[in-house]
Amino acid sequence: MLARGNRMRTSEDFRQTIRFGRRSARPTLVAHVVPGGTGPTSVGFVVGKAVGPAVVRNRVKRRLRHLLRSRVDQLPAGTHLVIRALPPAAGQASSSLAGDLDAALTRSGAL
């Protein structure tokens, strides 16, 4: 679980990050990153109904949260990050999700 201070909560934060952030797409996810600013690093997740039923969507969110928990300290302070899961994420193991997440974060300049 991500720390309370690292969770993105408001729809305005999501909207601003997706609209103005640098985008990096991988086969299972898309990362939107607004590099360092003021305040704590915040992370949000978007897992739409196209990924699957509620059980599958929640499983994908739990896996992504777990993967980001260890990486949030490596992000520059004040970074805003939104991870949008794509339908192929439902069938992927955590190791392949981790590889796609690392590649997306590196490509977007967050790591």
N, C-alpha and C positions, 0 to 999 in steps of 0.2 A: 504494500500500500504506500502510496506517495504521502509525504508529510502534508498536513493541512495547508501550510503556507505555500506549497508548490502546486496546488490544484487551481486550475483556471475555472472560474465559476460563472461569470456573467456572459451573456450572449454578445455584449459589446466587445469584450476581450477576444472572444472567438472570431467575431466579424472582422475586427481590426487586424488580427494576426493573419487570418486567411487572405484578407484583401491586400495588405501591405507587406506580408512576409515573403521571403525567398522560398520558392517551391522546389521540392526535389521528389520526383516520382520513382517508385520501384514497383515491381510486379504485385506486391501484396499491400503496399501502403504509400501514402503521400505525406510528406512532412512539410509544414509551413513554419518557417522560422523568422522571427524578428530578433536579430542579435542584440546583445547587451543594452541595457537601459538602466532605469532606476528601479529600485525595489527588488524583491526576490524573483528568482526564476519561476515561471509558471508554465504548467503543462496541461493540455486538454486533449480529449479524445473524441473523435466522431466515428461512430460505427453505425451505418445506415441499415435499413431493412434489406437492402440488396445482398448484404453479407449472409443473412440467414435468419432463422427464427430467434426469438429472444434468448434461448439457452445458448445458442452459438454466438450471438453478438456479445453476450456477457462473458463468455469464455475468452473471446478475442480481446475484449477490454481488460480482463484480468491478466492475460498473458502480456499485453503491452504495458500495463501498469507495473507489473513485476520487472520487466526488462528495463523500463525507464527509471525505476527506483535506484538502481546502481549507477545509472548514467547521468542523473540530474546534477550531481556534484561536479561533473566534468564540464558542464555547460557554463559559459560565462554568466556572471551575475546579471540579473535583470532580463535574461533571454525569455521570450515568449515562444512557445512551441505548441503547435496543434498537429496531432497525428490523425490522419483520416485513413481508416482501414478500407481496403478494397475487397470485393467478393472472394478472390483467391486466398485471402488471409484465413478464411474459415477452415480450410483443409490443410493448412501448413503446421508443421511442428514448431515448437518454440525456438529451436536452433535456427531454422530458416528465417523466421520472423526477426530474430536477433541480427542475423546477417543483413537483412534488408534494412532494418532500423539503423544499424551502424553505417551502412553505405549511404543512406539518405541523409543522416546527420552530418557525415563527413562531406558529402557533396554540397550540402547547403551551407557549409562553413560553420556549423554549430560546434563541431568537435575539432 
